[in-house]
């Protein structure tokens, strides 16, 4: 028997949870052939119409207080409705430690945790209800900032989240419901004397540097990552980078860049280092493109980073 995926949607009242759930229900790939159970833990202004639920083969149940959120209640829902997919609209004011104590029915597995956040109130909540807001997104896979406008400081919001949950993906949605896919500012200043960035921003730097190596040519950098040598490399050359997870544990890849140094090195397997150097670009004839590489000025071995992986 296959697992029953549980999509946990959380956020404060009026943060857009119900609107988001309706949007995913309107995706035929989400509901086609499924028996969906929608568990609602609070009632906002937006409601689910009977015809809408019927069209999407969904049954709805309500849990009005946290004391009713029990193993027995979930088991009864499972037995009565026999869902193949569960959407749980969780109350953002309830603590998340309940999931450490409540046991899901057999085969129910959390597939994705999604947090909706009203961009117009985010800074206020971070100032006045920070611990409760962080509880909502610290384990989220996807965070949706809705009701964004041209004054929304997307970079600031992103950095606030990444400092707590480095693996979270983020979407920014405009007030008209359209996705804001305009590029973010870089979360570091490439005009600084030495480019430095937060460890979780290695992926941002790597993608930008490999796509636009000319921007970084001649720039000084200080960065932490994994280094390893290979007997096939020319003398004085080693690889440096970070392991990245793009969607799941089976999809981990090494985002690496070649480094050139006159300093002796002998890396055993992969070792964590912090290096300082100058970025240069080089044209690769076989690939018909330029790539960045680092001329190392100095490096030192360090303890492995608390978060070994980077996420997209």
Buried (B, 14 or more C-beta within 10 A) or exposed (E): EEEBBBBBBBBBEBBBBBBBBBBBBEEEEBBEEBBBBBBBBBEBEEEBEEEBBEEBBBBBBEBEEBEEBBEEBBBEBBEEBEBBBBBBBBBBBBEBEEBEEBEBBEEBEBBEBBBBBBBBBBEEBBEEBEEBBBBBBBBBBBBBBBBBEEEBBBEBBBBBBBEBBBBBBBBBBBEEEEEBEEEBEBBBEBEEEEBBBBBBBBBBBBEBBBEBBEBBBEBBBBBBBBBBBEEEBEEEBBBBBBBBBEEEEEEEEEBBBBBBBEEEBEBEEBBBBBBBBBBBBEEEEEEEEBBBBBEBBEBEEEEEBEEEBBBE
